[in-house]
Amino acid sequence: MLQTIPKWGIYEISLKGPIGGNPFIEVELFGIFSYGHRKVKVRGFYDGEGIYKLRFMPDIEGIWKLTTLSNCSELSELTFEFQCKGLEAKNHGPVKVDQVTHFIHADGKPYYPFGTTAYVWNHQADAMQRKTLASLKEAPFNKIRMCVFPKYYDYNTAEPEIYPFVGEPLHISNGTFDGSEWQVKESGFDFERFNPKFFQKLETQIQQLADLEIEVDLILFHPYDHWGFASMGEVNDIRYLKYLIARLASYRNIWWSMANEHDLMELVGQKKRSAWDTLCKCVIAEDPYQHLVSNHNFHHPPKHHMDKSHWYDHHKSWISHASIQHDNLFLIPEWLEEYRKPMMIDECRYEGNLNHGWGNLTAQDMVSQFWKAICHGAYATHGETYFNNDGSIWWSHGGVLKGESVKRIAFLRRLVEEEQLQLVPLGRESSHWETAMGISDETVLIYLGGSSQASFKQFDTLPDGKSYKGQLIDTWEMTMEPISGEINRATKIKLPGKPYMAILLKEILG
């Protein structure tokens, strides 16, 4: 009887093979998966102890056939069959770009990303990981930014329990990027030998997040390193990407984030700017499912807030969406106009109490950033940087969420999903104290901001000749009240004279 795999599930087959020499670099394994005339080539990987694996995510129901190819005769020209049938509960397939600047699941369900950041929760002790998953289960977040490699930075200097490569760390430099040395002169790791147990653990974590319907925005490289993982050289970088993608691409909830702060890696000498094109092309070539790809910038102080010279070029065809670090979200309409791709504001500062300016937003400001992003037609990512007595911070370690922004973000997510708001900017705003407005079909969402105490407001950028029914939203108190009368571009809407207010307008039809 054929093995049955649900649509967008994972078919996996394990094969016995050679263990001598270095199987990670000496043995190549591929699978040709065929359905009718369609053929998909997938790279296999060595999982240790003489076990080689192939994984595949079927997207069509029916009988699939597999033929193996290898430079090792005992792994080559083997044939298998399986049946793809039905759907798993809560499995809507991988996320793709939709309507130029938005997202959709493969089954047609719109996807509205409401993300959070816990960079190295996956490198913490098991008890902390369980706390993180329990928190995420109750939180509104359906995307998480997290790193493959461990991180060495302020508040996060403990060694992880397990490493991605065979070897031991050599502590050469504890420098930072702001004037101190930041180099690893020698690494204690063998970059030609992966540690399968590390990647097995990562796979478990990714599946746990899939079970919670959370997309994994997986950061492939980052600069906060003292093990040598950020400066392995192109040959080792490419080998690592091929191995990682062979293992993880079949997980439906994967996004590839090429780097956290790619330009900082250039600034401190870990990678040349030209390296990113090569690495991006490798990801595209190796991923048979074409998961989303981005490359996130460092907020290195530019000459002017409009200067994007330190950003990766989001115009490039292999970039599916822009992943941006910036706190002036009134520039979103300009970015959307320029790039014509979805905008993920993946770092717009964090709610917390750290000494760093990026880590001490009030909860009100964190919520405000989400509303500004949504009303301008983009999406935002949350982060929480309260320093706990045990030394943990959600933004890095995960654990327990304690900030006041979370439930207000949940309120906004419910509104966006219930109204199916895939917004585009309405009216071009240019300064911090102006209103953020977006339109979606017959619906307009307006955010008045955290500094407005207006007693009335008129919106002359509303479409001419249209009338609306409105609701007044208190984004902090999470209340909605009807606005009396019809509203058009000439109407002066009475307001309570307090900050954090929003307005939802629905066109009167017929």
C-alpha positions in Angstrom: 0.0 0.0 0.0 1.4 3.4 -1.0 2.4 5.9 1.7 -0.1 8.8 1.8 1.2 12.4 2.2 -1.2 15.4 2.6 -0.9 18.3 0.1 1.9 20.6 1.2 3.0 18.0 3.7 6.5 16.4 3.8 7.4 13.2 2.1 10.7 11.9 3.5 12.7 8.9 2.6 15.8 7.6 4.4 18.5 5.6 2.6 21.5 3.7 4.0 24.8 4.8 2.5 28.6 5.2 3.0 30.0 6.5 6.3 33.7 6.7 5.4 35.6 9.9 4.5 33.4 13.0 4.6 29.9 12.2 3.3 28.9 15.9 3.6 31.2 16.8 0.7 32.0 13.5 -1.0 28.5 12.1 -1.6 25.9 13.8 -3.7 22.3 12.7 -3.7 19.3 14.1 -5.7 15.8 13.0 -6.2 13.7 13.5 -9.3 10.0 13.7 -8.2 7.6 13.3 -11.1 3.9 13.7 -11.6 2.8 13.1 -15.2 5.1 15.3 -17.3 6.1 17.5 -14.4 9.5 16.8 -12.8 11.0 18.5 -9.7 14.7 18.0 -8.8 15.5 18.0 -5.1 18.8 17.8 -3.3 19.3 15.2 -0.6 21.4 15.5 2.5 23.5 13.4 4.9 21.9 13.1 8.3 24.7 11.3 10.1 25.3 7.7 11.1 25.1 6.4 7.5 21.6 7.9 6.8 20.9 9.9 3.7 17.6 11.7 3.3 15.4 13.2 0.6 12.4 15.5 1.4 9.7 16.8 -0.8 6.6 19.0 -0.4 3.9 17.8 -2.9 1.5 20.4 -4.2 -0.7 18.3 -6.4 -2.9 15.4 -5.3 -2.2 12.1 -7.0 0.6 9.5 -7.4 4.1 10.9 -7.4 7.2 8.9 -8.4 10.7 9.3 -7.2 14.0 8.3 -8.9 17.3 8.9 -7.1 20.5 10.1 -8.6 23.9 9.9 -6.9 27.6 9.7 -7.5 27.4 6.7 -5.0 26.1 3.6 -6.8 24.2 2.3 -3.8 22.1 5.5 -3.6 21.5 5.9 -7.3 18.6 4.8 -9.6 16.4 3.8 -6.8 12.6 4.2 -7.4 9.7 4.9 -5.1 6.1 6.0 -5.2 3.8 7.8 -2.8 0.3 9.3 -3.0 -0.5 12.9 -2.2 -4.1 13.1 -0.9 -6.1 15.5 1.2 -5.1 18.4 3.5 -3.8 18.6 7.0 -5.8 20.8 9.4 -4.6 24.4 9.4 -2.3 23.8 6.4 -3.0 26.4 3.8 0.3 25.9 1.9 3.3 28.2 1.6 2.9 32.0 1.5 3.4 33.8 -1.8 3.1 37.4 -3.0 -0.4 38.6 -3.9 -1.7 41.7 -5.7 1.8 43.2 -6.0 2.2 44.4 -2.4 0.4 41.7 -0.3 0.6 38.0 0.6 -1.6 34.9 0.1 -1.4 31.2 1.0 -1.1 28.6 -1.8 -4.7 27.6 -1.2 -6.0 31.1 -1.8 -6.4 32.2 1.8 -5.1 35.8 2.3 -2.1 36.1 4.7 -1.7 39.2 6.8 1.7 39.0 8.5 1.8 40.2 12.2 5.3 39.3 13.2 7.5 39.2 16.2 11.2 38.9 16.9 13.0 36.3 19.0 16.3 36.0 17.3 17.8 33.0 19.1 14.9 31.5 21.1 15.9 28.2 19.3 19.3 28.3 21.0 18.0 28.4 24.5 17.5 25.6 27.1 14.5 23.4 26.6 12.6 24.9 29.4 12.9 28.4 27.9 11.9 27.1 24.5 8.7 25.6 26.0 7.9 29.0 27.6 8.4 30.6 24.2 6.1 28.2 22.4 3.4 28.6 25.1 3.6 32.4 24.8 3.3 32.2 21.0 0.3 29.9 21.2 -1.6 32.7 23.0 -0.1 35.6 21.1 -1.4 37.2 17.9 1.8 36.7 16.0 1.8 34.6 12.8 5.4 35.2 11.8 8.7 35.1 13.7 12.2 36.3 12.9 14.8 33.9 14.1 18.4 33.0 13.3 20.0 29.8 12.2 23.3 30.7 13.8 23.7 31.7 17.5 24.1 35.3 18.3 26.8 37.1 20.3 25.7 40.6 21.3 24.7 42.8 24.3 22.5 40.7 26.7 23.2 37.6 24.7 26.7 36.3 25.4 26.0 32.8 26.7 27.3 29.9 24.6 24.5 27.7 23.0 24.3 24.1 23.9 24.9 22.9 20.4 26.6 24.2 17.2 25.9 23.8 13.5 29.3 22.4 12.7 31.7 19.9 14.2 34.2 21.6 16.5 34.5 23.9 19.5 34.4 27.7 19.8 37.7 29.7 20.1 37.1 33.0 21.9 39.2 35.4 20.0 37.3 38.7 19.9 34.4 40.2 22.0 34.4 43.4 20.0 31.4 45.5 18.8 30.9 47.4 15.6 31.2 50.9 17.0 34.9 51.3 17.1 36.1 48.1 18.7 37.6 45.2 16.8 35.1 42.7 15.5 37.0 39.8 13.9 37.5 36.1 14.5 41.1 35.4 13.5 40.7 31.7 13.7 37.7 29.4 14.0 37.5 26.2 16.0 34.9 24.7 13.7 35.2 22.4 10.7 32.9 24.1 8.1 33.1 21.0 5.9 31.3 18.9 8.5 27.8 19.7 9.7 26.4 18.7 13.0 23.1 16.8 12.1 21.8 17.0 15.6 21.8 20.8 15.4 19.7 20.8 12.3 17.4 18.0 13.5 16.6 20.3 16.5 16.0 23.2 14.2 13.6 21.2 12.1 11.6 20.2 15.2 11.3 23.9 16.2 10.2 24.9 12.7 7.5 22.2 12.7 6.4 23.3 16.2 5.9 26.8 14.8 4.0 25.3 11.7 1.7 23.6 14.1 0.9 27.1 15.6 0.4 28.5 12.1 3.5 30.7 12.4 5.6 31.5 9.4 9.4 31.2 10.1 11.4 34.2 8.7 14.7 32.3 9.0 17.8 34.5 9.1 20.6 32.8 7.3 23.5 35.1 8.2 24.0 37.9 10.7 27.0 40.0 12.0 26.7 39.3 15.7 29.2 36.5 15.7 32.4 35.4 17.5 32.5 31.8 16.1 33.4 32.6 12.5 30.0 31.7 11.1 29.6 35.2 9.6 32.9 35.0 7.7 33.2 31.4 6.5 34.1 32.4 2.9 32.0 31.9 -0.2 32.7 28.2 -0.7 31.6 27.4 2.8 28.7 29.8 2.6 27.4 28.1 -0.5 27.8 24.6 1.0 26.0 25.6 4.1 23.1 27.1 2.1 22.7 24.0 -0.1 22.7 21.8 3.0 20.2 24.0 4.9 17.8 24.3 2.0 17.9 20.6 1.3 16.8 20.0 4.8 14.3 22.8 5.3 12.8 23.8 2.0 10.0 21.2 2.2 8.6 22.9 5.3 5.7 25.0 4.1 6.2 27.8 6.7 9.8 28.8 5.7 10.8 32.3 4.5 14.5 32.9 3.6 15.9 36.1 5.2 19.4 36.3 3.7 20.7 38.3 6.6 19.8 40.4 9.6 21.6 43.7 8.8 23.5 42.6 5.7 25.2 45.9 5.3 26.7 45.8 8.8 28.4 42.6 7.8 30.0 44.6 5.0 30.9 47.4 7.4 32.8 45.1 9.8 34.5 43.1 7.0 32.6 39.8 7.2 31.1 39.9 3.7 31.5 42.0 0.6 28.4 43.6 -0.8 28.9 41.7 -4.1 28.6 38.4 -2.1 24.8 38.8 -1.6 23.9 38.4 -5.2 25.8 35.1 -5.4 24.2 33.9 -2.1 20.7 34.9 -3.2 21.1 33.2 -6.5 22.2 30.0 -4.7 19.0 30.1 -2.6 16.8 30.6 -5.6 18.5 27.8 -7.5 18.4 25.3 -4.6 14.8 25.9 -3.4 12.4 24.0 -5.7 9.4 25.7 -4.0 10.6 29.3 -4.4 9.8 30.4 -0.8 9.9 34.1 -0.1 13.3 35.8 0.0 14.4 39.1 1.5 17.6 40.8 2.7 17.3 43.1 5.8 19.3 46.3 6.2 21.2 47.8 9.2 19.9 51.2 10.3 23.4 52.7 9.8 22.9 56.5 10.0 22.7 57.6 6.4 23.3 61.1 5.0 19.6 61.7 5.0 16.6 59.7 6.2 15.6 59.3 2.5 19.0 57.8 1.6 18.7 54.1 0.8 22.2 53.5 -0.5 23.0 51.1 2.3 19.9 48.9 1.5 20.1 45.8 -0.6 18.5 46.5 -4.0 14.9 45.2 -3.5 14.3 45.7 -7.3 16.2 42.5 -8.0 14.1 39.7 -9.3 15.1 37.2 -6.6 13.8 39.4 -3.8 10.1 38.7 -3.2 9.5 41.5 -0.6 11.4 44.3 1.1 12.5 43.6 4.7 13.2 47.0 6.1 14.7 48.5 9.3 13.4 52.0 9.7 11.3 53.9 12.2 9.8 56.6 9.9 6.9 54.7 8.5 5.5 57.7 6.8 8.0 56.9 4.0 6.2 53.6 3.2 4.1 55.0 0.3 7.3 56.1 -1.4 8.9 52.7 -0.9 5.9 50.9 -2.3 5.8 53.2 -5.3 9.5 52.6 -6.0 9.8 48.8 -5.4 6.2 47.6 -6.2 6.7 44.7 -3.7 5.3 43.9 -0.3 6.9 46.0 2.5 7.7 44.2 5.8 8.9 46.7 8.3 10.8 44.0 10.2 12.5 46.4 12.6 10.9 49.7 13.6 12.3 49.7 17.2 11.0 47.6 20.1 8.8 48.0 23.1 11.0 47.8 26.2 13.3 49.4 28.7 16.9 48.9 27.4 19.5 51.6 27.3 19.6 51.4 23.6 17.3 53.8 21.7 16.0 51.0 19.5 15.0 49.0 22.6 12.9 51.4 24.7 9.7 52.3 22.8 6.6 52.7 24.9 3.8 50.2 24.3 1.8 53.0 22.8 4.5 53.7 20.2 4.9 50.0 19.3 1.2 49.8 18.7 1.3 53.1 16.7 4.0 51.7 14.4 1.7 48.8 13.5 -1.2 51.0 12.7 1.0 53.3 10.6 2.4 50.3 8.6 -1.1 48.8 8.0 -2.7 52.1 7.0 0.1 52.8 4.6 -0.3 49.4 2.9 2.6 47.6 4.6 3.1 45.2 7.6 5.1 45.5 10.8 7.1 43.2 13.1 6.9 43.4 16.9 9.8 43.1 19.3 9.9 43.2 23.1 13.0 44.3 24.9 12.1 44.3 28.6 15.1 43.1 30.6 14.0 40.3 33.0 15.6 39.3 36.3 16.9 36.1 34.8 18.8 38.0 32.1 16.4 37.1 29.3 14.8 39.4 26.8 12.0 38.2 24.5 13.6 39.9 21.4 16.6 37.6 21.8 15.7 34.6 24.1 12.0 34.3 23.9 10.3 33.3 27.1 7.2 35.1 28.4 5.7 38.2 26.8 4.9 40.9 29.3 4.4 44.1 27.2 1.1 45.9 26.8 1.3 46.2 23.0 0.6 42.5 22.3 -3.2 42.6 23.0 -3.6 45.8 21.0 -1.8 44.2 18.1 -4.2 41.3 18.4 -7.1 43.8 18.2 -5.6 45.2 15.0 -5.1 41.8 13.5 -8.7 40.8 14.1 -9.9 44.0 12.5 -7.6 43.5 9.4 -8.6 39.9 9.0 -12.3 40.4 9.5 -12.4 43.3 7.1 -9.9 41.6 4.7 -7.9 44.8 4.5 -5.2 44.6 1.8 -4.6 48.3 1.8 -2.8 50.6 -0.6 -1.9 54.2 0.5 -4.6 56.8 0.0 -3.1 60.2 -0.2 0.7 60.8 0.1 1.8 61.8 3.6 5.2 63.3 4.1 5.7 64.1 7.8 5.5 62.5 11.2 2.4 64.4 12.4 0.2 63.7 9.4 -2.4 61.0 9.1 -1.8 57.5 7.7 -4.6 56.4 5.3 -5.1 53.3 3.3 -7.9 52.0 1.0 -9.0 48.5 0.1 -11.9 48.2 -2.3 -14.8 50.0 -0.6 -13.1 50.4 2.8 -10.8 53.1 4.1 -8.7 52.8 7.3 -7.3 56.0 8.8 -4.9 56.3 11.7 -4.6 59.7 13.4 -1.4 59.0 15.3 0.0 59.3 18.8 0.5 63.0 18.7 -2.9 64.1 17.4 -5.4 65.6 19.9 -7.6 67.0 17.2 -11.2 67.8 18.1 -12.3 67.3 14.5 -10.8 66.1 11.2 -11.6 66.5 7.5 -10.1 64.1 4.9 -10.0 65.8 1.5 -8.0 62.9 0.0 -11.1 60.6 0.2 -12.3 59.6 -3.3 -14.5 62.3 -4.8 -18.2 61.6 -5.1 -18.3 58.7 -2.6 -20.0 58.6 0.8 -19.2 56.4 3.7 -20.5 55.1 7.0 -17.8 55.3 9.7 -16.6 53.9 13.0 -14.4 55.6 15.5 -11.7 53.3 16.9 -9.7 53.9 20.1 -6.6 51.8 19.2 -5.4 51.7 22.8 -8.6 51.0 24.6 -9.6 48.7 21.8 -13.1 50.1 21.3 -15.2 50.9 18.2 -18.1 53.3 18.1 -20.3 54.3 15.2 -20.0 57.8 13.7 -23.3 59.5 13.1 -24.3 60.5 9.6 -22.7 60.0 6.2 -19.1 60.9 5.6 -17.4 62.3 2.5 -14.4 64.4 1.7 -16.1 67.6 2.8 -17.3 66.2 6.2 -15.8 67.5 9.4 -15.7 64.4 11.7 -16.0 65.2 15.4 -13.2 63.6 17.4 -12.6 63.1 21.2 -9.4 65.1 21.3 -7.2 62.3 22.4 -4.3 60.4 20.8 -4.2 56.9 19.2 -7.6 57.2 17.4 -8.4 55.6 14.1 -11.4 55.7 11.7 -12.9 52.8 9.7 -15.0 54.0 6.7 -17.2 51.7 4.5 -18.5 53.0 1.3 -22.3 53.4 1.0 -23.2 51.4 -2.2 -26.3 51.6 -4.3 
